[in-house]
């Protein structure tokens, strides 16, 4: 597992540590035949590259690099999540599709506070009083309103990775309560990413929502 001693989804990646981790993950991935795994992961093989959809955009793996849609190497947290998604590919097709909170995952305990403080609370604070902006930000990341009957001001489903969707539940502030946000995953998500990577993924989601608003 990677270290999460830093802020949000960006561990303190001294260049040497980042390079070592990055190189080791790519070496492991290069040794695996993904021809029988691409359907299970929802990825594609294009020549010698593996294409992984991340928030609806193609990220490309070659034998010695990962490239985002602009051709640049992603940040440390994104690299870790994408690599672990490929490396932890389950043997079958997990069926547990009920929505659960982060704290319900095995080994999530030590990171539950991190998830609330760096994922759910920042979303609530950023979008308090501007639910319409939150919906636009989610839509910019490929989010849609699911056909789910729950009593929230806004419910959005997003697919950060093909087999790891998330559900965002948001209630705006009123006279009695502050804004509140919950981010849920399907129970089977832990078959594709470990608890630490799910926490990093949540942090990336929160950051990208804010960036979507800042760039609008």
ROFI-482006 format. One record per residue (C-alpha): residue number from 1; x negated, y negated, z. Coordinates in Angstrom, 1 decimal, decimal comma. Each point is the difference from the previous one (the first is absolute). Layout:
# residues N
<pake romi="NUM" east="X" north="Y" up="Z"/>
...
//
This chain:
# residues 216
<pake romi="1" east="0,0" north="0,0" up="0,0"/>
<pake romi="2" east="-1,1" north="-3,6" up="-0,6"/>
<pake romi="3" east="-0,5" north="-2,5" up="2,8"/>
<pake romi="4" east="2,7" north="-2,6" up="0,8"/>
<pake romi="5" east="-1,8" north="-2,3" up="2,4"/>
<pake romi="6" east="0,6" north="-3,0" up="-2,2"/>
<pake romi="7" east="2,9" north="-2,3" up="-0,8"/>
<pake romi="8" east="2,9" north="1,2" up="-2,0"/>
<pake romi="9" east="-0,8" north="2,4" up="-2,9"/>
<pake romi="10" east="-3,6" north="-1,0" up="-0,4"/>
<pake romi="11" east="-2,4" north="1,9" up="2,2"/>
<pake romi="12" east="-3,4" north="-1,7" up="0,7"/>
<pake romi="13" east="-1,6" north="1,4" up="-3,1"/>
<pake romi="14" east="-3,6" north="-0,9" up="0,1"/>
<pake romi="15" east="-1,2" north="0,5" up="-3,5"/>
<pake romi="16" east="-2,0" north="3,2" up="0,8"/>
<pake romi="17" east="2,8" north="1,6" up="1,8"/>
<pake romi="18" east="2,5" north="-0,9" up="-2,7"/>
<pake romi="19" east="-2,3" north="1,3" up="-2,7"/>
<pake romi="20" east="-0,7" north="3,3" up="1,8"/>
<pake romi="21" east="3,7" north="0,7" up="0,6"/>
<pake romi="22" east="1,0" north="-1,1" up="-3,5"/>
<pake romi="23" east="-2,7" north="2,2" up="-1,6"/>
<pake romi="24" east="0,9" north="3,0" up="2,1"/>
<pake romi="25" east="3,7" north="-0,2" up="-0,8"/>
<pake romi="26" east="-0,7" north="-0,4" up="-3,7"/>
<pake romi="27" east="-2,3" north="3,0" up="0,1"/>
<pake romi="28" east="2,7" north="2,2" up="1,6"/>
<pake romi="29" east="2,6" north="-1,2" up="-2,4"/>
<pake romi="30" east="-2,3" north="0,7" up="-3,0"/>
<pake romi="31" east="-0,4" north="3,6" up="1,1"/>
<pake romi="32" east="3,8" north="0,7" up="0,0"/>
<pake romi="33" east="2,0" north="1,2" up="-3,0"/>
<pake romi="34" east="3,1" north="-2,2" up="0,0"/>
<pake romi="35" east="1,6" north="1,6" up="-3,1"/>
<pake romi="36" east="2,1" north="2,2" up="2,3"/>
<pake romi="37" east="0,6" north="-2,8" up="2,6"/>
<pake romi="38" east="1,1" north="-3,0" up="-2,1"/>
<pake romi="39" east="3,7" north="0,9" up="0,1"/>
<pake romi="40" east="-0,1" north="0,6" up="3,8"/>
<pake romi="41" east="-1,6" north="-3,5" up="0,4"/>
<pake romi="42" east="1,8" north="-1,9" up="-2,8"/>
<pake romi="43" east="-3,3" north="-1,0" up="-1,5"/>
<pake romi="44" east="-1,3" north="0,3" up="-3,6"/>
<pake romi="45" east="-3,1" north="1,3" up="-1,6"/>
<pake romi="46" east="-1,2" north="-2,2" up="-2,9"/>
<pake romi="47" east="-3,2" north="1,4" up="-1,4"/>
<pake romi="48" east="-2,5" north="0,1" up="2,9"/>
<pake romi="49" east="2,0" north="-2,4" up="2,1"/>
<pake romi="50" east="2,7" north="0,5" up="2,6"/>
<pake romi="51" east="2,6" north="-2,7" up="0,0"/>
<pake romi="52" east="1,8" north="-0,6" up="3,3"/>
<pake romi="53" east="3,0" north="-2,3" up="0,1"/>
<pake romi="54" east="-0,4" north="-2,4" up="3,0"/>
<pake romi="55" east="2,9" north="-2,4" up="0,6"/>
<pake romi="56" east="1,0" north="0,6" up="-3,6"/>
<pake romi="57" east="-3,5" north="-0,9" up="-1,4"/>
<pake romi="58" east="-2,5" north="2,5" up="-1,5"/>
<pake romi="59" east="-3,2" north="0,6" up="2,0"/>
<pake romi="60" east="-2,6" north="2,0" up="-1,9"/>
<pake romi="61" east="-2,5" north="2,5" up="1,4"/>
<pake romi="62" east="-3,1" north="1,0" up="-1,9"/>
<pake romi="63" east="-2,9" north="2,1" up="1,3"/>
<pake romi="64" east="-1,7" north="-3,0" up="1,5"/>
<pake romi="65" east="2,6" north="-2,8" up="0,5"/>
<pake romi="66" east="3,5" north="-1,1" up="0,8"/>
<pake romi="67" east="1,4" north="-2,8" up="-2,0"/>
<pake romi="68" east="3,1" north="-2,1" up="0,6"/>
<pake romi="69" east="2,2" north="-1,3" up="-2,9"/>
<pake romi="70" east="-2,5" north="-2,9" up="-0,5"/>
<pake romi="71" east="-3,0" north="2,4" up="-0,2"/>
<pake romi="72" east="-1,3" north="-0,9" up="3,4"/>
<pake romi="73" east="-0,7" north="2,2" up="3,0"/>
<pake romi="74" east="2,8" north="-0,2" up="2,5"/>
<pake romi="75" east="-0,6" north="-1,0" up="3,7"/>
<pake romi="76" east="-1,2" north="2,5" up="2,5"/>
<pake romi="77" east="3,5" north="0,9" up="1,4"/>
<pake romi="78" east="1,5" north="0,6" up="-3,4"/>
<pake romi="79" east="-2,9" north="2,2" up="-1,0"/>
<pake romi="80" east="0,4" north="2,1" up="3,1"/>
<pake romi="81" east="3,7" north="0,4" up="-0,5"/>
<pake romi="82" east="-0,3" north="1,0" up="-3,7"/>
<pake romi="83" east="-2,8" north="2,4" up="0,6"/>
<pake romi="84" east="1,7" north="1,7" up="2,9"/>
<pake romi="85" east="3,2" north="0,3" up="-2,0"/>
<pake romi="86" east="-1,9" north="2,0" up="-2,6"/>
<pake romi="87" east="-2,0" north="2,0" up="2,5"/>
<pake romi="88" east="2,9" north="1,0" up="2,3"/>
<pake romi="89" east="2,2" north="1,3" up="-2,8"/>
<pake romi="90" east="2,3" north="2,5" up="1,6"/>
<pake romi="91" east="0,2" north="3,6" up="-1,3"/>
<pake romi="92" east="3,7" north="-0,2" up="-0,8"/>
<pake romi="93" east="2,8" north="-2,5" up="-0,2"/>
<pake romi="94" east="1,0" north="-1,2" up="3,5"/>
<pake romi="95" east="3,7" north="-0,4" up="0,4"/>
<pake romi="96" east="0,4" north="-2,0" up="3,2"/>
<pake romi="97" east="1,5" north="-3,2" up="-1,5"/>
<pake romi="98" east="1,7" north="-1,5" up="3,1"/>
<pake romi="99" east="-1,1" north="-3,5" up="0,9"/>
<pake romi="100" east="-2,1" north="-0,3" up="3,2"/>
<pake romi="101" east="-1,9" north="-2,8" up="1,8"/>
<pake romi="102" east="-3,7" north="0,0" up="0,1"/>
<pake romi="103" east="-0,1" north="1,1" up="3,6"/>
<pake romi="104" east="1,7" north="3,2" up="-0,9"/>
<pake romi="105" east="-3,0" north="1,3" up="-1,9"/>
<pake romi="106" east="-2,5" north="2,4" up="1,7"/>
<pake romi="107" east="-3,2" north="-1,8" up="1,1"/>
<pake romi="108" east="1,7" north="-3,4" up="-0,5"/>
<pake romi="109" east="0,0" north="-0,7" up="3,8"/>
<pake romi="110" east="-3,3" north="-2,0" up="0,2"/>
<pake romi="111" east="0,9" north="-2,1" up="-3,0"/>
<pake romi="112" east="3,7" north="-0,7" up="0,8"/>
<pake romi="113" east="-0,8" north="-3,4" up="1,5"/>
<pake romi="114" east="-2,2" north="-0,8" up="-3,0"/>
<pake romi="115" east="2,9" north="0,8" up="-2,4"/>
<pake romi="116" east="2,4" north="-2,2" up="1,9"/>
<pake romi="117" east="-2,4" north="-2,9" up="0,4"/>
<pake romi="118" east="-1,6" north="0,1" up="-3,5"/>
<pake romi="119" east="2,9" north="1,2" up="-2,1"/>
<pake romi="120" east="3,5" north="-0,5" up="1,4"/>
<pake romi="121" east="-0,5" north="-3,2" up="2,1"/>
<pake romi="122" east="-1,8" north="-2,0" up="-2,7"/>
<pake romi="123" east="2,7" north="0,8" up="-2,5"/>
<pake romi="124" east="2,7" north="-1,1" up="2,4"/>
<pake romi="125" east="-1,9" north="-3,2" up="0,9"/>
<pake romi="126" east="-0,9" north="-0,9" up="-3,6"/>
<pake romi="127" east="3,5" north="0,4" up="-1,4"/>
<pake romi="128" east="2,1" north="-1,2" up="2,9"/>
<pake romi="129" east="2,7" north="-2,3" up="-1,4"/>
<pake romi="130" east="-0,9" north="0,8" up="-3,6"/>
<pake romi="131" east="1,5" north="3,4" up="-0,7"/>
<pake romi="132" east="0,4" north="-0,9" up="-3,7"/>
<pake romi="133" east="-3,8" north="-0,5" up="-0,3"/>
<pake romi="134" east="-0,6" north="3,4" up="1,7"/>
<pake romi="135" east="2,3" north="1,7" up="-2,6"/>
<pake romi="136" east="-1,9" north="-1,8" up="-2,8"/>
<pake romi="137" east="-3,4" north="1,1" up="1,4"/>
<pake romi="138" east="1,2" north="3,6" up="0,3"/>
<pake romi="139" east="1,3" north="-0,1" up="-3,6"/>
<pake romi="140" east="-3,4" north="-1,3" up="-1,1"/>
<pake romi="141" east="-1,5" north="3,2" up="1,4"/>
<pake romi="142" east="2,5" north="2,2" up="-1,8"/>
<pake romi="143" east="2,5" north="0,1" up="2,9"/>
<pake romi="144" east="3,7" north="0,7" up="-0,5"/>
<pake romi="145" east="3,1" north="0,0" up="2,2"/>
<pake romi="146" east="0,8" north="3,6" up="0,7"/>
<pake romi="147" east="3,5" north="1,5" up="0,3"/>
<pake romi="148" east="-0,1" north="0,3" up="3,8"/>
<pake romi="149" east="2,7" north="-1,2" up="2,3"/>
<pake romi="150" east="-1,7" north="-1,5" up="3,0"/>
<pake romi="151" east="0,7" north="-3,3" up="1,9"/>
<pake romi="152" east="-3,0" north="-2,1" up="-1,0"/>
<pake romi="153" east="-0,3" north="-3,4" up="-1,7"/>
<pake romi="154" east="-2,4" north="1,6" up="-2,5"/>
<pake romi="155" east="-1,0" north="3,5" up="-0,9"/>
<pake romi="156" east="-2,6" north="0,7" up="-2,7"/>
<pake romi="157" east="-1,7" north="3,1" up="-1,2"/>
<pake romi="158" east="-3,4" north="-0,1" up="-1,5"/>
<pake romi="159" east="-2,4" north="2,6" up="-1,4"/>
<pake romi="160" east="-3,6" north="-0,9" up="0,9"/>
<pake romi="161" east="-1,0" north="3,5" up="-1,2"/>
<pake romi="162" east="2,1" north="2,5" up="-2,1"/>
<pake romi="163" east="0,6" north="2,4" up="2,9"/>
<pake romi="164" east="-0,1" north="-2,5" up="2,9"/>
<pake romi="165" east="3,0" north="-2,4" up="-0,2"/>
<pake romi="166" east="0,8" north="-2,4" up="2,8"/>
<pake romi="167" east="3,2" north="-1,6" up="1,2"/>
<pake romi="168" east="-0,1" north="-3,5" up="1,5"/>
<pake romi="169" east="2,9" north="-1,1" up="2,3"/>
<pake romi="170" east="0,3" north="-3,7" up="0,8"/>
<pake romi="171" east="2,3" north="-2,0" up="2,2"/>
<pake romi="172" east="-0,4" north="-3,8" up="0,0"/>
<pake romi="173" east="-0,2" north="-2,1" up="3,1"/>
<pake romi="174" east="3,3" north="-1,2" up="1,6"/>
<pake romi="175" east="0,9" north="-1,9" up="3,1"/>
<pake romi="176" east="-0,7" north="2,9" up="2,2"/>
<pake romi="177" east="-2,8" north="2,0" up="-1,6"/>
<pake romi="178" east="-3,2" north="-0,7" up="-2,0"/>
<pake romi="179" east="-0,5" north="1,5" up="-3,4"/>
<pake romi="180" east="-0,7" north="3,8" up="0,0"/>
<pake romi="181" east="-1,6" north="2,3" up="-2,5"/>
<pake romi="182" east="-0,4" north="3,8" up="-0,1"/>
<pake romi="183" east="-2,0" north="1,9" up="-2,6"/>
<pake romi="184" east="0,9" north="3,6" up="-0,4"/>
<pake romi="185" east="-1,6" north="2,9" up="-1,9"/>
<pake romi="186" east="1,4" north="3,4" up="-1,1"/>
<pake romi="187" east="-1,0" north="2,6" up="2,5"/>
<pake romi="188" east="-2,0" north="1,9" up="-2,6"/>
<pake romi="189" east="-2,3" north="-3,0" up="-0,5"/>
<pake romi="190" east="-2,3" north="1,5" up="2,6"/>
<pake romi="191" east="-0,6" north="2,8" up="-2,4"/>
<pake romi="192" east="-1,5" north="-2,5" up="-2,5"/>
<pake romi="193" east="-1,8" north="-2,4" up="2,3"/>
<pake romi="194" east="-1,3" north="0,3" up="3,6"/>
<pake romi="195" east="1,3" north="-2,4" up="2,7"/>
<pake romi="196" east="-2,8" north="-2,4" up="-0,4"/>
<pake romi="197" east="0,5" north="-0,3" up="-3,7"/>
<pake romi="198" east="3,7" north="-0,6" up="0,5"/>
<pake romi="199" east="-0,8" north="-2,8" up="2,3"/>
<pake romi="200" east="-2,5" north="-1,5" up="-2,5"/>
<pake romi="201" east="2,7" north="0,3" up="-2,7"/>
<pake romi="202" east="2,5" north="-1,9" up="2,2"/>
<pake romi="203" east="-2,6" north="-2,7" up="0,4"/>
<pake romi="204" east="-0,5" north="-0,3" up="-3,7"/>
<pake romi="205" east="3,7" north="-0,2" up="-0,5"/>
<pake romi="206" east="0,3" north="-2,9" up="2,5"/>
<pake romi="207" east="-2,9" north="-1,8" up="-1,6"/>
<pake romi="208" east="1,4" north="0,4" up="-3,5"/>
<pake romi="209" east="3,4" north="-1,3" up="1,0"/>
<pake romi="210" east="-1,6" north="-3,2" up="1,4"/>
<pake romi="211" east="-2,2" north="-0,3" up="-3,1"/>
<pake romi="212" east="3,0" north="0,3" up="-2,3"/>
<pake romi="213" east="1,6" north="-3,0" up="1,8"/>
<pake romi="214" east="-3,3" north="-2,0" up="0,0"/>
<pake romi="215" east="-0,4" north="0,5" up="-3,8"/>
<pake romi="216" east="3,6" north="-0,8" up="-0,9"/>
//
